[in-house]
């Protein structure tokens, strides 16, 4: 058992987070990342944490992914989500919706497409088909509802195609996740912002979805849900997503070694 500091009994009260527990969570993440980078662990699977209380403990990160990127000195990373039916990656993550258009660039969109393609290829999908969503309603309707599609998203898709990636779009966000004969048109999707992709994913896969951090020098997964302090200690929490995260890490590790 790792000795990362003993917590007082008060820090263990179910459903009552505190700065002491937030600091401990930070230390556990740092140690887990160290073990993964040194080869002591084949992969890192993280449980949900309270971002608020980790920050109150003095560790100012929006979440696991940003912290792990700093620890591993990873400049290029993206959040990916995987379920039994749907896979997708996000170009932007934890930022306000009003900031999304300014945060997009040809480089960022193409980098997301590339990281997603590389991950799927490592899992054994020889040439994954990637559907890239537009930002605006109807994918901009030829510029009527915004210029991000012709200025940013289309050039990014073309750049990925020139690199041999089977990317296509931009797809209208309101119909991108419609299924013909029960199947999506793509092996995975690229969404421009958090809720654009995750509303569809969590509607379909809430109990089974897994969060994967693309770009890290080790496999990292986590359940796709939060801490659920409201049901802590009530014997109502489901372990399904955590089990799925462990299973995905085990399967993904084979492709990264």
C-alpha positions in Angstrom: 0.0 0.0 0.0 1.4 3.4 -1.0 2.1 5.7 2.0 0.8 9.0 0.6 -0.3 10.5 4.0 -2.9 9.3 6.5 -6.2 11.2 6.5 -8.1 12.1 9.6 -11.3 10.2 10.2 -13.3 13.3 9.5 -12.1 13.3 5.9 -13.8 10.0 5.2 -17.4 11.0 5.8 -19.4 9.8 2.8 -20.9 12.7 0.9 -19.0 15.4 2.7 -16.0 16.4 0.6 -13.2 18.6 2.1 -9.9 20.1 1.3 -8.0 17.3 3.0 -9.6 14.7 0.8 -9.0 16.9 -2.3 -5.3 17.1 -1.4 -5.1 13.4 -1.0 -6.8 12.8 -4.4 -4.2 15.1 -6.0 -1.4 13.0 -4.5 -2.9 9.7 -5.6 -3.2 11.0 -9.2 0.4 12.2 -9.2 1.7 8.9 -7.9 -0.5 6.9 -10.3 0.9 8.9 -13.2 4.5 8.4 -12.0 3.9 4.6 -11.8 2.4 4.6 -15.4 5.3 6.6 -16.8 8.0 4.5 -15.1 6.4 1.2 -16.2 5.4 0.1 -12.7 1.8 0.1 -14.0 0.6 -0.8 -17.5 -2.1 1.9 -17.4 -3.8 4.4 -15.2 -7.5 4.2 -14.4 -8.8 7.1 -12.3 -11.9 7.3 -10.2 -14.1 10.5 -10.2 -12.7 13.4 -8.1 -14.1 16.6 -6.8 -12.5 19.3 -8.9 -13.8 21.9 -6.6 -12.1 20.4 -3.5 -8.9 19.6 -5.3 -8.7 23.3 -6.2 -9.6 24.3 -2.7 -6.7 22.2 -1.5 -4.4 24.5 -3.6 -4.1 22.4 -6.8 -5.5 24.5 -9.5 -6.5 22.3 -12.4 -9.9 22.0 -14.2 -9.7 18.2 -14.0 -7.7 15.0 -14.3 -6.7 15.5 -17.9 -5.1 18.8 -17.4 -3.2 17.6 -14.4 -1.9 14.5 -16.2 -0.9 16.5 -19.2 1.3 18.7 -17.0 2.8 15.8 -15.0 3.7 14.0 -18.2 4.8 17.2 -20.0 2.2 16.5 -22.8 1.4 19.5 -24.9 -1.0 17.9 -27.3 -3.9 15.9 -25.8 -7.6 15.4 -26.2 -10.5 13.9 -24.4 -12.1 10.9 -26.0 -15.2 9.0 -24.9 -16.0 5.4 -25.7 -19.2 3.4 -25.3 -20.5 0.2 -26.7 -22.2 2.1 -29.6 -20.4 5.4 -30.0 -16.9 6.8 -29.8 -16.0 10.5 -30.1 -13.2 13.0 -29.3 -13.6 16.7 -28.4 -11.7 19.6 -29.9 -12.4 21.9 -26.9 -13.1 20.6 -23.4 -13.8 22.6 -20.2 -14.4 26.1 -21.5 -17.5 28.3 -21.6 -19.7 27.9 -24.7 -19.1 31.6 -25.7 -15.4 30.9 -25.9 -15.6 27.9 -28.2 -15.6 29.7 -31.6 -12.4 31.7 -30.7 -10.8 28.5 -29.4 -11.1 26.6 -32.7 -8.4 26.6 -35.3 -7.5 24.5 -38.3 -4.5 23.1 -36.4 -6.6 22.1 -33.3 -9.3 20.4 -35.3 -6.8 18.5 -37.5 -4.8 17.5 -34.4 -7.9 16.1 -32.8 -8.7 14.1 -36.0 -5.1 12.8 -36.1 -5.0 11.7 -32.4 -8.3 9.9 -32.7 -7.2 8.1 -35.9 -3.9 7.1 -34.3 -5.7 5.7 -31.2 -8.2 3.7 -33.2 -5.4 2.4 -35.4 -3.5 1.2 -32.4 -6.7 -0.7 -31.3 -6.7 -2.6 -34.6 -9.0 -0.5 -36.8 -6.8 -0.3 -39.9 -8.4 2.8 -41.5 -11.1 4.3 -39.2 -13.8 6.5 -40.7 -14.1 9.7 -38.7 -17.1 11.9 -39.0 -16.3 15.6 -38.2 -19.1 17.8 -36.9 -19.7 21.3 -37.8 -20.0 24.0 -35.2 -23.1 25.8 -36.3 -26.7 24.7 -37.0 -26.8 22.8 -40.3 -23.0 22.9 -40.4 -23.2 26.6 -41.2 -25.6 26.3 -44.1 -22.9 27.4 -46.6 -21.9 30.4 -44.4 -25.4 31.7 -43.5 -25.0 30.7 -39.8 -21.3 31.2 -39.3 -17.9 31.0 -41.0 -16.2 28.4 -38.9 -17.0 25.6 -41.2 -15.3 27.0 -44.4 -12.5 28.8 -42.5 -11.5 26.1 -40.0 -13.3 22.8 -40.1 -13.2 22.1 -43.9 -9.5 22.9 -44.2 -8.8 20.7 -41.2 -10.6 17.8 -42.8 -8.8 18.2 -46.1 -5.5 18.3 -44.2 -6.3 15.1 -42.5 -7.4 13.5 -45.8 -4.1 14.5 -47.4 -2.4 12.7 -44.5 -4.3 9.5 -45.4 -7.0 9.7 -42.7 -10.5 8.8 -43.7 -12.2 11.9 -42.3 -15.3 13.5 -43.7 -17.7 16.3 -43.0 -18.5 18.8 -41.6 -21.7 17.0 -40.5 -24.8 18.9 -39.4 -24.7 18.4 -35.6 -28.4 17.8 -35.3 -28.3 14.8 -37.6 -24.7 13.6 -37.2 -25.8 11.0 -34.6 -28.8 9.6 -36.5 -28.3 5.9 -37.4 -29.2 4.2 -40.6 -30.1 0.5 -40.1 -28.9 0.9 -36.5 -25.3 1.9 -37.3 -23.5 5.2 -37.4 -21.8 6.4 -40.6 -18.5 6.5 -38.9 -16.2 4.6 -36.5 -15.8 7.6 -34.4 -16.8 11.3 -34.4 -15.0 14.6 -33.7 -17.1 17.2 -31.8 -16.2 20.8 -31.6 -17.2 21.3 -27.9 -18.1 19.3 -24.8 -21.9 19.1 -24.9 -22.1 18.8 -28.6 -20.7 15.3 -28.3 -21.5 14.3 -24.8 -25.2 14.8 -24.9 -25.5 12.1 -27.6 -23.0 9.8 -25.9 -24.5 10.0 -22.4 -28.0 9.6 -23.8 -26.9 6.3 -25.4 -24.1 5.1 -23.0 -24.5 6.7 -19.6 -23.9 3.5 -17.6 -21.1 2.2 -19.9 -19.2 5.2 -21.2 -15.4 5.5 -20.6 -13.2 8.7 -20.7 -9.9 8.2 -22.5 -7.1 10.8 -22.6 -5.5 10.8 -26.0 -1.9 11.9 -26.4 -0.5 10.9 -23.0 2.6 8.6 -23.0 0.5 6.0 -21.2 -3.1 4.6 -21.3 -5.4 6.5 -19.1 -9.1 5.9 -18.6 -11.8 6.8 -16.2 -15.6 6.4 -15.7 -17.7 9.0 -17.6 -19.5 10.3 -14.5 -18.8 12.5 -11.5 -18.5 11.9 -7.8 -22.3 11.7 -7.0 -21.9 12.9 -3.4 -25.6 12.9 -3.1 -25.7 9.1 -3.1 -22.4 8.4 -1.4 -22.7 5.8 1.4 -26.2 4.9 0.4 -25.3 1.6 -1.5 -26.9 3.0 -4.7 -23.8 3.8 -6.8 -23.2 1.6 -9.9 -19.7 0.3 -10.7 -20.6 -0.5 -14.4 -18.7 2.5 -15.8 -15.7 1.9 -13.6 -15.5 -1.7 -14.7 -15.8 -0.6 -18.3 -12.9 1.9 -17.7 -10.7 -0.9 -16.3 -11.6 -3.3 -19.1 -10.9 -0.6 -21.8 -7.5 0.2 -20.2 -6.6 -3.5 -20.3 -7.6 -3.9 -23.9 -6.0 -0.6 -25.0 -2.7 -1.3 -23.3 -2.0 -4.2 -25.7 -2.1 -1.8 -28.6 0.3 0.7 -27.0 3.1 -1.6 -26.1 
